[in-house]
Structures are given as structure tokens and as C-alpha cells.
Amino acid sequence: MSWLGEPDRRCVVPGDALWLDGARYLEGGVLRTVAAAAAVAVDRFEEDRFVLSAATFEGAAAVIGRLADEAEEPAGGEEAIAVLLLPVWELEYLWQVLTTFRRARDGEPEAADLRELLQDLGYGHDRTVEQITEDLQRVVAVLTLDTPAVRTLAAAAARTLGLPGGAPPDAAAVRAALEEVRAAWAAAGIR
């Protein structure tokens, strides 16, 4: 349960860090830099210059950093998955930043300064604003996937760890759920 009283979200993610390889640069190379720029903008009385607060960009960076840290070592096996509990408010940081990056990508005037900063940051990572937005969207898609298959895998993982949670799903249901989740990840661009 998160500190805001909302339940933590069960996220099923690939069991190794490879799914984050294309997005690791977002933490320090993009989000923390945008957070620093937003903090400077506040000092100059330009609070809305980068649309969101520095704390929101910093919060999103922290989520991606924690994901990268927790998934550092491969869990082994082609079918390895990991079940993470994320507070809803942490996912909200990612949603807000993704929405704002989309506004910058789409050329909205209120996000023009953000777009310019993202272009500059993208040069160092050989990424465009569109690609940066897609990379963040991919991470959000994995973390917010909420289907019966995700719930089946989360329940199976909980039972494996000896946690309460009802009857364990049968092996065929777990395999079918895994295939469904893998198909959803592939559709989101995760290999």
C-alpha cells in the first residue's frame, strides 16, 4: 500500500535488464537534466518554462533508475519475468512526463522550450525528440500493462514466493499468460 493509501501496482516486467537497455539514458541523460533546467527556471521566475515541476521530472528519473537497479542481473532463462510493486504515485510521475514529452514532440507552443532542450539532449544519445518520447512510452507501456494475463503471472509469482493469494494457477494457464504478456511487450517494442 502506497503512502497515499492507494494500492501498489503489480507490474510484470521481463526478468532481465535488457528491456531497459534502450531507455536507461532517460534517467540521467534526459530526465535529471530536464529536472535541473526546470529548477533553474523556477529560480528565474519562469515556473512553466518546461511545463512540469523539477520534482516531477526527478521523480520519473528515480523510478527508471530504481527499475534499472532492481533488474541489473539477468534472472536467467528465456521465460524469466519479474513482478514489481510500484506505488501508483510513482507511475503518475512517468505518465505526467510522457504526456508532456508528447506535447513537446507534437510542437505545442507551451512545450517549445522543452522540445528544444530534448533536441539538444537527444544529440548526445543519437536520439530525436520522437525517439526519446517513444523510449519513455515503451517503459510506461510495460509498467502499466494490466490484463488478466498480468494478474495470472503476478499470482503465480506470489504463490511461488509463498505469499497468500488464493489457488495457484495451473501450469498451462501460466504458460498462456506468459505468451500473452510477451505478445503485448513485443507490440510495445520490447524484445
C-alpha positions in Angstrom: 0.0 0.0 0.0 1.5 3.4 -1.0 1.7 6.2 1.4 -1.2 7.9 -0.3 -3.5 5.0 0.6 -3.7 3.7 -2.9 -2.7 0.1 -3.6 0.7 -0.6 -5.1 0.5 -1.7 -8.7 1.8 -5.1 -9.6 4.0 -4.8 -12.7 5.2 -7.8 -14.6 8.4 -7.0 -16.4 11.0 -9.0 -18.3 13.2 -10.8 -15.9 16.4 -9.2 -17.0 17.6 -5.6 -17.6 17.8 -5.9 -21.3 14.3 -4.5 -21.7 15.6 -1.2 -20.2 18.8 -1.0 -22.2 17.3 1.3 -24.8 15.8 3.6 -22.1 18.5 3.7 -19.4 19.8 7.0 -20.7 16.4 8.6 -19.9 17.2 8.6 -16.1 20.4 10.7 -16.1 20.8 11.7 -19.7 17.4 13.3 -20.0 15.1 13.4 -17.0 17.6 14.6 -14.4 18.9 17.2 -16.8 15.4 18.5 -17.6 14.7 18.5 -13.8 17.8 20.6 -13.2 16.7 23.0 -16.0 13.2 23.2 -14.6 14.7 24.1 -11.1 16.8 26.9 -12.7 13.7 28.2 -14.5 11.9 28.4 -11.1 14.8 30.5 -9.7 14.3 32.8 -12.7 10.5 33.1 -12.1 9.8 31.0 -15.2 8.0 28.1 -13.4 6.1 27.0 -16.5 9.1 27.1 -18.9 9.4 23.3 -19.0 5.7 22.6 -18.3 6.2 20.4 -15.2 8.0 20.9 -11.9 11.5 19.8 -11.4 10.2 17.3 -8.8 8.1 15.6 -11.3 11.0 15.1 -13.7 13.2 14.0 -10.8 10.5 11.5 -9.6 10.3 9.9 -13.1 14.1 9.7 -13.2 14.1 8.0 -9.8 11.6 5.4 -11.0 13.6 4.5 -14.1 16.8 4.4 -12.0 15.2 2.1 -9.5 13.9 -0.2 -12.2 17.4 -0.4 -13.7 18.9 -1.1 -10.3 16.4 -3.8 -9.4 16.7 -5.5 -12.8 20.5 -5.3 -13.0 21.3 -9.0 -13.2 19.6 -11.3 -15.7 17.3 -13.7 -13.9 18.1 -16.4 -16.4 16.0 -18.4 -18.8 14.1 -17.2 -21.8 10.8 -17.2 -19.8 12.1 -15.2 -16.8 9.9 -12.5 -15.5 9.9 -10.2 -12.5 7.0 -8.9 -10.6 7.5 -5.5 -9.1 5.3 -3.5 -6.8 5.2 0.2 -7.7 3.3 2.8 -5.8 0.7 4.4 -8.0 2.2 7.9 -7.4 5.5 6.8 -8.9 3.7 5.7 -12.1 1.9 9.0 -12.1 5.3 10.8 -12.5 6.0 8.7 -15.6 2.6 9.4 -17.0 2.9 13.2 -16.5 6.3 13.3 -18.1 5.2 11.1 -21.0 2.2 13.4 -21.6 4.5 16.4 -21.6 7.1 14.8 -23.9 4.2 14.1 -26.3 3.2 17.7 -26.2 6.8 18.7 -27.0 7.0 16.1 -29.7 3.8 17.4 -31.3 5.1 21.0 -31.3 2.7 22.6 -28.8 3.8 26.2 -28.2 3.7 25.8 -24.3 6.2 23.0 -24.6 8.6 24.7 -27.1 11.4 25.2 -24.6 11.1 21.6 -23.5 11.3 20.4 -27.1 14.4 22.5 -27.7 16.1 21.0 -24.6 15.1 17.5 -25.6 16.5 18.0 -29.1 19.8 19.2 -27.5 19.9 16.2 -25.1 19.0 13.8 -27.8 22.1 14.7 -29.9 24.3 13.2 -27.2 22.4 9.9 -27.3 21.8 9.9 -31.0 18.0 10.2 -30.4 15.4 12.6 -31.7 12.6 14.1 -29.6 10.3 11.5 -31.2 12.6 8.6 -30.2 13.0 9.9 -26.7 9.2 10.0 -26.3 8.9 6.5 -27.8 11.5 5.2 -25.4 9.7 6.6 -22.4 6.4 5.3 -23.8 7.8 1.8 -24.0 8.8 1.8 -20.3 5.3 3.1 -19.3 3.6 0.5 -21.5 5.4 -2.3 -19.7 4.7 -0.9 -16.3 1.1 -0.2 -16.9 0.1 -3.3 -18.7 -2.9 -4.6 -16.8 -4.5 -7.6 -18.3 -5.8 -10.9 -16.8 -2.6 -12.4 -18.0 -0.5 -10.0 -15.9 -2.7 -10.8 -12.9 -2.2 -14.6 -13.5 1.6 -14.2 -13.7 1.6 -12.0 -10.6 -0.5 -14.5 -8.7 1.8 -17.3 -9.8 4.9 -15.4 -8.7 3.3 -14.6 -5.3 2.4 -18.3 -4.8 6.0 -19.3 -5.7 7.3 -17.0 -3.0 4.8 -18.5 -0.5 2.7 -15.3 -0.3 -1.1 -15.6 0.2 -3.3 -15.2 -2.8 -5.7 -17.9 -3.5 -5.3 -21.1 -5.5 -2.2 -21.2 -7.7 -2.9 -21.0 -11.4 -2.2 -24.2 -13.4 1.0 -24.5 -15.5 -1.0 -24.2 -18.8 -2.6 -21.0 -17.6 0.7 -19.6 -16.6 2.3 -20.5 -20.0 -0.7 -19.0 -21.9 -0.4 -15.8 -19.7 3.3 -15.6 -20.4 2.7 -15.8 -24.1 0.0 -13.1 -24.0 2.3 -10.8 -22.0 5.2 -11.4 -24.3 3.0 -10.5 -27.3 2.0 -7.3 -25.5 5.6 -6.4 -24.8 6.5 -7.1 -28.5 3.7 -4.8 -29.6 5.2 -2.1 -27.4 8.6 -2.6 -28.9 10.2 -4.7 -26.2 12.3 -7.7 -27.5 
